[in-house]
Amino acid sequence: MAFPGLMSRVTDVLEGFLDPQLRKRIDALPRRNLNEFGVDPFGCDPEIIKLIAPALTFLKNRYFRVETHGAEHIPADGRFLLIGNHSGQLPFDAAMVGTTVLTEAPTPRLVRSMVERWSADLPFVNELFVRSGQIVGDPRVCARLLEADEAVMVFPEGVKGISKLFAQRYQLADFGQGFMRLALQTRSPIVPFAVIGAEEQAPAIADIKPLARLLGLPAAPIIFPQFLPLPMPTRYRIWFGEPMEFKGAADDDDDVVAAHVKKVKNTVQRMVDHGLKRRTSVFF
Amino acid sequence: MATRKVTPPTTAPEKKATAKPVAAQAERRSTARLARPRILVTSGASDLGRVLCRRLHRDFDVVSVDTRAFPDRPKDVEHHEVDLRRKAAQTLIKKKKPEMVVHIGPMHDERPGRARGGSLLEATAALLKLVEEVGARKFVVLSAATLYGPSPVSAAFMSEDAALLGGQRHPRMADAIAVDMMVQSFFWKSPGTETVILRPVHIIGPHMQNLVSRYLRMARAPTLLGFDPMLQLVHEDDLTDAVVKALGDGVRGVFNITGPTQAPLSRVLAVRGTNAIPLPGPLLAAALSRMGAFRLTRVKDDELVHLKYACLVDGKRASTEMGFTASRGLQDALRDM
């Protein structure tokens, strides 16, 4: 770097905010895939997590005040796929699930999520994503990660899920089949989860599709009352379910795989409904 | 895998036979040592060509052709200053009848002050015709892994089946892709020749003067602010190893050639002791095109894409089918430049 002194001072300051308990958990992350440069084949460096963890734990503990249920279902080792509902216009739900797995799971795990392709064009953001293990979505990359016994998070609803309108809140959009084929191919268990609270963080009353096309964005929602998709401090409740295992060939016919997918979708929907029933207030 | 397939069936039955065939075999072996297979290396006077000739002349009878001189060549390397597109080269190759041909593709042969515009395409076409005519049993072409194209979506470890998408912006790259394609169709046209396409990642080493090596040798190197792509490099000695492996009997197909690990650009520069100077992309691109206009640099602004996106390839096929694994670690390779 051009200013090595400055950089090390900045990292020192950032690491100063890190909770010692969390530092221990980050140090305990599996590091068997790292090479002599301290990165895994995709460029992820667990040390970088120490710099962003303070901001993430602030969001988790103070802003969204995440309430976790069923963290004991997160496997201590080996590969698994995290499959859940997507909501809230901006992917704070993904960040919170990742942070929760890092801080609350019996054994800390680093969740690798699939990010949008255009994020590779954003300066700094792409660097941060790559170093912290978030990867441009691609089934081959996903399969490679799972084969290296990593934890991968996929939102099968995709953009349809995150940009749904307030009227459709907590109704799952169609699930893609890609995740199930991956699970079958790599024989990975699926850990379902439900995030309650993210739907209300940025309520969209309409989606102006022509404007989205014009700007090259996945959606152009009109958000009420705060106009920008910045989230309101709703309380998040994250529910993890028991791991589900499926058997079969990855290249089975669509209807065979669709049956498996339906099972997972129903499980997630049931968890969402259960979570909503147990919730007493959106903000508290 | 290839060598294992070839050797045992030929030696095993002969061992059982009487003394006579054994003696004959020994004799054949000694004459084989004298009459070494003849190999033709094109662009033999380029950086990579020189390194290759120096490695190959130990086991092969090397004939090198290039339009440039090759003054410091090993004594037993025969060098001819000819242009492959001309009759002189064609008569020469027909006379020499090489058993094997190593063709260095356009990505590994930068020539200053000369517009290449398709000349290498013509040369490759002429060479392929000659290979067919003289009935060479092996044809190895050095293509490049950058042809897959660094792009925002290419974070995956690309296999040999991935599409070559690097050519949209860069004429030399487009040429190189055309050469690669031309040789791919040669697989089908001439099944009697064992054709191998090697697609190595960026090659570095003490003898290399290519863009990456020049970049990594700088004391202060510009990088793109906010971007730090993963980089794969291979040492020149490992590459020549791969070429020797590709010349083995029974090897054919397309192979990515890469080093054992990959690392972010910033950490590669740190190992080199280079001072990275992060500059905003548009500023660096404008500076390069301005400098290019004044003939201060030959680096085009579209080369900056290598500082922005990763282009990672999977070298698994080369290790399983050809038995190639790079012997130099990345740090080791970076120190030996």
Contacts between the chains, C-beta under 8 A, distances in Angstrom:
chain1	res1	chain2	res2	distance
A	1	B	266	7.2
A	1	B	276	6.0
A	1	B	278	7.4
A	2	B	275	7.0
A	2	B	276	6.6
A	2	B	277	5.4
A	2	B	278	6.2
A	35	B	261	4.3
A	35	B	262	7.7
A	35	B	263	7.1
A	35	B	330	7.9
A	36	B	261	6.8
A	36	B	329	6.8
A	36	B	330	7.3
A	36	B	331	6.0
A	37	B	261	7.0
A	37	B	263	3.9
A	37	B	264	7.1
A	37	B	267	4.7
A	37	B	268	7.9
A	37	B	330	7.3
A	37	B	331	7.8
A	38	B	267	7.4
A	39	B	230	7.7
A	39	B	263	6.3
A	39	B	264	6.2
A	39	B	267	7.4
A	41	B	157	7.2
A	41	B	261	7.9
A	41	B	262	6.4
A	41	B	312	7.8
A	42	B	155	7.1
A	42	B	230	7.3
A	43	B	230	4.6
A	43	B	262	7.9
A	43	B	264	5.6
A	43	B	310	7.5
A	117	B	152	5.8
A	117	B	153	5.4
A	118	B	152	6.9
A	120	B	152	3.5
A	120	B	153	7.3
A	120	B	155	7.0
A	120	B	309	6.6
A	121	B	152	5.4
A	122	B	226	7.8
A	123	B	224	7.6
A	123	B	225	6.2
A	123	B	226	2.6
A	123	B	227	6.2
A	123	B	281	7.4
A	124	B	226	4.2
A	125	B	226	7.9
A	126	B	226	7.5
A	126	B	227	6.6
A	127	B	226	6.2
A	127	B	227	6.5
A	127	B	228	4.9
A	130	B	155	7.9
A	130	B	228	7.6
A	130	B	230	7.5
A	130	B	264	8.0
A	131	B	228	7.9
A	131	B	264	7.8
A	135	B	155	6.3
A	136	B	152	6.9
A	136	B	153	6.4
A	136	B	155	4.7
A	138	B	153	7.2
A	138	B	155	6.8
A	138	B	156	5.0
A	140	B	156	4.8
A	140	B	157	7.5
A	141	B	155	6.3
A	141	B	156	4.8
A	141	B	157	7.8
A	144	B	156	7.6
A	144	B	157	6.5
